[in-house]
Amino acid sequence: MDEALLEKLRESSGLRLDKEGRFWHRGTPIEHARTVAALHQGIHRAPNGRWATRIGKEWGYLDVEDAALFVRRIDGSQAQLASGEWAEIESLSIGADDALYARVRGERARLTRGTQFSLASALREENGSFEIDLAGTTYRVSPDTGPEPVRSSG
């Protein structure tokens, strides 16, 4: 297939990921559990640095409202992403509407509401700032810097 046509098709995927981790296709929510799981598992950075999702060999660009990755569970210093993969938590931050974010694999991942609530007992205020203790590792909760920019492929 012509590369320009393929790029045009990828641009017109109509896929959007909202700030709660829900997928939408051309304004309609995607609710089929296996489809949602496959879309989360396929999230990646395209060669041009934009967010995209893959199903099989095919992929399309993804319009991301806030974060492309979501943490659905924390066990010690490990975060389980919506894709099912586990990753080491590098840092934690807090953003708009008191949403918590973890940095994993150099990317910003938003904690689901349930995951965030599960950390309530580990959160403490120390000298005007917040800290979370996860299995003996203390993370200072810094201000969130906002959505990740498009990354160059160089």
C-alpha positions as CSV (number, residue, x, y, z in Angstrom):
1,M,0.0,0.0,0.0
2,D,1.1,3.5,-0.8
3,E,2.8,5.0,2.3
4,A,1.0,8.4,2.0
5,L,-2.4,6.6,1.9
6,L,-1.4,4.4,4.9
7,E,-0.5,7.5,6.9
8,K,-3.8,9.1,6.0
9,L,-5.7,6.0,7.2
10,R,-3.7,6.0,10.5
11,E,-4.5,9.7,10.9
12,S,-8.2,9.0,10.5
13,S,-8.5,6.1,13.0
14,G,-11.1,8.0,15.0
15,L,-9.7,6.6,18.2
16,R,-9.6,8.6,21.4
17,L,-8.5,7.7,24.9
18,D,-10.1,9.9,27.6
19,K,-8.6,10.9,31.0
20,E,-10.4,8.0,32.7
21,G,-8.8,5.4,30.4
22,R,-11.9,4.8,28.3
23,F,-11.6,4.4,24.5
24,W,-13.9,6.1,22.1
25,H,-14.4,5.6,18.4
26,R,-15.8,8.6,16.5
27,G,-17.6,9.7,19.6
28,T,-19.0,6.3,20.6
29,P,-17.6,4.5,23.7
30,I,-15.9,1.2,23.1
31,E,-17.2,-1.1,25.7
32,H,-16.4,-4.7,24.6
33,A,-13.9,-5.9,27.2
34,R,-11.6,-7.8,24.9
35,T,-11.5,-4.9,22.4
36,V,-10.6,-2.5,25.2
37,A,-7.9,-4.9,26.5
38,A,-6.4,-5.3,23.0
39,L,-6.4,-1.5,22.5
40,H,-4.6,-0.9,25.9
41,Q,-2.1,-3.7,25.1
42,G,-1.3,-2.1,21.7
43,I,-0.5,1.4,23.0
44,H,2.9,2.5,21.8
45,R,4.8,5.5,20.5
46,A,4.7,5.7,16.7
47,P,8.0,6.3,14.9
48,N,7.2,10.0,14.8
49,G,6.7,10.1,18.6
50,R,2.9,10.3,18.7
51,W,0.7,7.9,20.7
52,A,-0.8,5.1,18.7
53,T,-2.4,1.7,19.3
54,R,-1.9,-1.6,17.5
55,I,-4.1,-4.6,16.8
56,G,-2.2,-7.3,15.1
57,K,0.1,-5.8,12.4
58,E,-2.1,-2.7,11.9
59,W,-2.0,0.5,14.0
60,G,-3.5,3.9,14.0
61,Y,-2.9,7.2,15.8
62,L,-4.6,7.7,19.2
63,D,-6.0,11.1,20.3
64,V,-5.0,11.1,24.0
65,E,-6.9,13.4,26.4
66,D,-4.4,13.1,29.3
67,A,-2.2,10.1,29.7
68,A,-1.9,7.1,27.3
69,L,-0.9,4.7,30.1
70,F,-3.0,3.8,33.1
71,V,-2.0,2.0,36.4
72,R,-4.6,-0.4,37.6
73,R,-2.7,-1.9,40.5
74,I,0.3,-1.3,42.6
75,D,2.3,-4.0,44.4
76,G,5.3,-2.6,46.3
77,S,7.2,-0.5,43.9
78,Q,5.7,-2.2,40.8
79,A,2.8,-0.8,38.8
80,Q,0.5,-3.0,36.8
81,L,-0.6,-1.1,33.7
82,A,-3.9,-1.5,31.9
83,S,-2.1,-3.6,29.3
84,G,-1.4,-6.1,32.1
85,E,2.3,-5.5,32.0
86,W,4.3,-4.7,35.2
87,A,6.8,-1.8,35.4
88,E,8.9,-0.3,38.1
89,I,7.6,3.0,39.5
90,E,10.2,5.7,38.9
91,S,8.3,8.6,40.6
92,L,4.9,9.9,41.6
93,S,3.2,13.2,40.9
94,I,-0.1,14.9,41.5
95,G,-2.0,16.9,38.9
96,A,-5.4,18.5,38.2
97,D,-8.3,17.2,40.2
98,D,-5.9,15.6,42.6
99,A,-5.1,12.8,40.0
100,L,-2.0,10.8,40.8
101,Y,0.5,9.8,38.1
102,A,3.4,7.4,38.1
103,R,6.4,7.6,35.8
104,V,7.1,4.1,34.4
105,R,9.6,3.3,31.7
106,G,10.1,7.1,31.3
107,E,6.4,7.6,30.5
108,R,3.6,9.3,32.5
109,A,0.8,6.9,33.6
110,R,-2.3,7.9,35.4
111,L,-3.5,5.9,38.3
112,T,-7.1,4.7,38.0
113,R,-9.4,5.9,40.7
114,G,-9.5,2.6,42.4
115,T,-5.7,2.4,42.4
116,Q,-5.4,5.9,43.8
117,F,-7.9,5.1,46.6
118,S,-5.9,2.0,47.5
119,L,-2.9,4.3,48.3
120,A,-4.8,6.5,50.7
121,S,-3.4,4.8,53.9
122,A,0.2,5.1,52.5
123,L,-0.1,8.9,51.9
124,R,1.3,11.2,54.5
125,E,2.2,14.9,54.7
126,E,5.7,15.8,55.7
127,N,6.9,19.4,56.0
128,G,4.2,20.7,53.6
129,S,4.7,18.1,50.9
130,F,3.2,14.7,50.4
131,E,5.0,11.3,50.4
132,I,3.8,7.8,49.7
133,D,5.5,4.8,51.3
134,L,5.3,1.7,49.1
135,A,6.8,-1.4,50.7
136,G,9.6,0.5,52.3
137,T,10.3,2.9,49.4
138,T,9.2,6.5,50.0
139,Y,8.2,8.5,47.0
140,R,7.9,12.3,47.3
141,V,4.7,13.3,45.4
142,S,5.8,16.2,43.1
143,P,3.5,18.5,41.0
144,D,2.6,16.9,37.7
145,T,4.0,18.6,34.6
146,G,1.1,17.7,32.4
147,P,0.6,15.5,29.3
148,E,3.7,14.1,27.6
149,P,4.8,16.0,24.4
150,V,5.2,14.3,21.1
151,R,8.7,12.8,21.1
152,S,11.0,13.0,18.2
153,S,12.1,9.6,16.8
154,G,15.8,10.6,16.8
